[in-house]
Amino acid sequence: MAFSFLSAPKSTTLKATSNQLIRKVINLTIFSLSEHVLSQLMKKLFRKTIELPLEIVELEEHNYHLMLKSRLSNGDEAWWIVDTGASKTVFDRNQGQYFSLVDNTSRQQYQSAGINEGMVETKVGNISKIQFGQIKIKNLKVALIDLKHVNEIYQRYHDKHVAGLLGSDVLANYGCQIDYLNKSITFQTKPML
């Protein structure tokens, strides 16, 4: 009886053939993508991130706010409440030295609703530069709201002045992820949107 050591069992041959077919389909798919799409895909796959420390402030028992430190264009320190429920970033309109007013023709986009307050008077401002760690955000449009009442509450619990509420417009654009256990927030180094 003669044995052939050169032929593989049929199941192994089928697996190899299906793996080769899958590789060919993947190669054809990748090559059929335009250079632009492939470039964008590669950028998203290999994005760099930066992790920044958060301060967790307990305002009342089991009532927490997340605070993030930044630097404004002149180098002054500014503290932000990380507010995942805010659709737009809000800045304290009492801090006029840090923003310029923007003539907003689509004012409706920047109206703000406060809990129990209805619509809040809002203007639009432009902050020329904010820096969170190594993340530099330029020309950020913000809703300008009087945060005096927020700072009065916060003064009871710590000595940091709240400059604004960091909203989902920035958080989503930088693919932010909050890690409560490590008290940190991770930003993508480049905007995603």
C-alpha positions in Angstrom: 0.0 0.0 0.0 1.4 3.4 -1.0 1.1 6.5 1.1 1.2 10.0 -0.3 2.6 12.5 2.2 2.3 15.3 -0.2 -1.5 15.5 -0.3 -3.3 17.3 2.5 -6.6 16.1 3.9 -9.6 17.6 2.2 -10.8 19.6 5.2 -7.4 21.3 5.4 -7.5 22.1 1.7 -11.0 23.6 2.0 -9.9 25.8 4.9 -6.8 27.0 3.0 -8.9 27.7 -0.1 -11.5 29.6 1.9 -8.8 31.6 3.7 -7.2 32.5 0.4 -10.6 33.5 -1.0 -11.2 35.8 2.1 -7.8 37.4 1.6 -8.5 38.0 -2.1 -11.9 39.6 -1.3 -10.3 41.8 1.4 -7.5 42.8 -1.0 -10.0 43.6 -3.8 -12.2 45.6 -1.3 -9.2 47.6 -0.1 -8.0 48.3 -3.6 -11.4 49.4 -4.8 -11.6 52.1 -2.1 -10.6 55.5 -3.3 -7.3 56.9 -1.9 -9.3 59.5 0.1 -11.5 56.9 1.8 -8.5 54.7 2.6 -6.6 57.6 3.9 -9.5 58.6 6.2 -9.9 55.0 7.4 -6.2 54.8 8.2 -6.3 58.1 10.1 -9.2 56.9 12.2 -7.6 53.5 12.9 -4.3 55.0 14.0 -5.4 58.1 15.9 -3.3 59.2 18.8 -5.0 60.0 22.2 -4.1 62.0 25.2 -5.4 61.3 28.7 -6.0 64.3 31.0 -6.8 64.3 34.7 -10.3 65.1 35.9 -11.3 66.5 39.3 -14.5 65.0 40.6 -16.4 67.5 42.8 -19.1 66.2 45.1 -21.7 69.0 45.4 -24.0 67.0 47.6 -24.0 63.4 48.8 -23.7 61.2 45.6 -24.1 64.3 43.4 -20.9 64.6 41.3 -19.6 67.0 38.6 -16.5 66.4 36.6 -14.0 69.4 36.2 -11.3 69.8 33.6 -8.5 72.3 33.6 -7.6 74.3 30.6 -5.5 77.3 29.5 -7.0 80.2 27.6 -5.3 82.2 24.9 -3.4 84.5 27.3 -2.3 81.5 29.4 -4.8 82.0 32.2 -6.1 78.8 33.9 -9.8 78.0 33.3 -11.9 75.2 34.8 -14.7 73.5 32.9 -17.6 71.3 34.0 -17.7 68.3 31.6 -21.3 68.3 30.6 -22.2 65.4 28.3 -25.8 66.5 28.4 -25.0 70.0 26.9 -25.3 70.0 23.1 -23.1 73.2 22.9 -20.2 74.4 24.9 -21.1 77.2 27.2 -18.9 80.0 28.5 -19.4 82.5 31.3 -20.5 85.8 29.6 -19.0 87.7 32.6 -15.5 86.7 31.4 -15.5 89.2 28.4 -11.8 89.4 28.2 -11.6 85.8 26.8 -14.1 85.9 24.0 -15.3 88.1 21.1 -19.0 88.4 20.3 -20.2 86.8 17.1 -23.0 88.2 15.0 -25.1 85.1 14.8 -27.7 85.0 12.1 -28.9 81.5 13.1 -29.6 82.5 16.8 -32.0 79.6 17.3 -29.0 77.2 17.3 -27.6 78.8 20.4 -30.7 79.2 22.5 -30.2 77.3 25.7 -32.8 75.6 27.9 -32.0 75.4 31.6 -33.7 73.0 33.9 -36.7 74.7 35.6 -35.8 78.0 33.9 -37.2 77.7 30.4 -35.1 79.4 27.7 -32.1 81.2 28.9 -30.8 84.5 27.2 -27.9 83.5 25.1 -25.4 85.3 22.9 -22.7 83.7 20.8 -19.0 84.2 21.4 -15.8 83.0 19.9 -12.9 81.9 22.0 -9.7 82.3 20.0 -7.8 79.5 21.7 -8.4 76.9 24.5 -5.8 74.4 25.4 -6.6 71.1 27.3 -3.2 69.5 27.9 -1.7 69.3 24.5 -5.1 69.7 22.7 -5.4 73.1 21.2 -8.9 74.2 20.0 -9.0 77.4 18.0 -11.9 79.7 17.2 -14.5 77.8 19.2 -18.0 79.2 19.0 -19.7 79.1 22.4 -23.0 80.0 23.9 -22.5 82.8 26.4 -24.6 82.5 29.5 -24.3 84.1 33.0 -22.7 81.4 35.2 -22.7 83.6 38.3 -25.2 81.3 40.1 -23.1 78.2 39.2 -20.0 79.8 40.7 -21.8 80.8 43.8 -22.8 77.1 44.4 -19.3 75.9 43.5 -17.6 78.3 45.9 -19.1 76.3 48.8 -17.2 73.1 47.7 -13.9 74.3 46.2 -11.9 77.3 45.2 -12.0 76.9 41.4 -13.9 79.4 39.2 -16.1 77.7 36.6 -15.4 79.3 33.2 -17.8 77.1 31.3 -19.5 73.8 30.5 -17.7 71.7 28.0 -20.4 70.3 25.8 -21.0 67.5 23.4 -19.9 69.6 20.4 -16.3 69.4 21.7 -16.6 66.0 23.4 -17.9 64.2 20.3 -15.6 66.1 17.9 -12.6 64.8 19.9 -14.0 61.3 20.6 -13.7 61.9 24.3 -14.0 59.0 26.7 -14.5 59.5 30.5 -12.9 57.0 32.9 -14.4 57.5 36.4 -12.1 55.0 38.1 -8.9 56.7 36.9 -10.5 60.2 37.2 -9.5 61.0 33.6 -10.8 62.0 30.2 -9.2 60.9 26.9 -9.2 63.1 23.8 -8.3 62.2 20.3 -5.4 64.5 19.4 -7.1 65.6 16.1 -10.8 66.4 15.6 -12.9 63.6 14.3 -15.6 65.6 12.6 
